[in-house]
């Protein structure tokens, strides 16, 4: 499945727009990661634990987006956007939403 943040794909013509597709992932941060991130915050540097969590959530959302487009018979998704939010009473959960337009293509 081709994914693009642009509205067109070079070398292809969009022959049909199949509609908007989305993929959502909500992940809770666990206590060990929170503890490690707190230590990193105190001593400085990057929080690899949270970076990994964000990367996994992003990939899960993109995979779900692709799966939903595939069910529509799409060849690609154009105009892909990603949104990251913290949710929950203490912001303890990460929500990643991917959205785009499923399309059918013809090679030029």
Residue pairs with C-beta under 8 A, 6 or more apart in sequence:
1 66
1 69
1 70
1 74
1 75
1 76
1 77
2 9
2 75
2 76
2 77
2 105
3 62
3 65
3 66
3 76
3 77
3 80
3 100
4 76
4 77
4 78
4 79
4 80
5 79
5 80
5 81
6 78
6 79
7 78
7 79
8 14
8 78
9 76
9 78
9 105
11 107
11 108
12 76
12 105
12 106
12 107
12 108
13 105
13 106
13 108
14 78
14 103
14 104
14 105
15 103
15 104
15 105
15 106
16 103
16 104
17 101
17 102
17 103
18 69
18 72
18 73
18 74
18 101
18 102
18 103
18 104
19 72
19 101
19 102
20 99
20 100
20 101
20 102
21 65
21 68
21 69
21 72
21 74
21 77
21 99
21 100
21 101
21 102
22 64
22 65
22 68
22 97
22 98
22 99
23 60
23 61
23 62
23 63
23 64
23 65
23 66
23 67
23 68
23 97
23 98
23 99
24 61
24 64
24 95
24 96
24 97
24 98
25 57
25 58
25 60
25 61
25 64
25 95
25 96
26 87
26 93
26 94
26 95
27 53
27 56
27 57
27 60
27 93
27 94
27 96
28 88
28 92
28 93
28 94
29 37
29 50
29 53
29 92
29 93
29 94
32 49
33 49
33 50
33 53
36 47
36 49
37 47
37 49
37 50
40 46
40 47
40 48
40 49
41 47
53 94
54 84
54 94
54 96
57 94
57 96
58 82
58 84
58 96
58 98
60 96
61 82
61 96
61 97
61 98
62 80
62 82
62 98
64 98
65 77
65 80
65 98
65 99
65 100
66 77
68 102
69 76
69 77
69 100
69 102
72 102
73 104
74 102
74 103
74 104
75 103
75 104
75 105
76 102
76 103
76 105
77 100
77 101
77 102
77 103
78 100
78 101
78 103
79 100
79 101
80 98
80 99
80 100
81 98
81 99
81 100
82 96
82 97
82 98
83 96
83 97
83 99
84 94
84 95
84 96
85 94
85 95
85 97
86 92
86 93
86 94
86 95
87 93
87 94
87 95
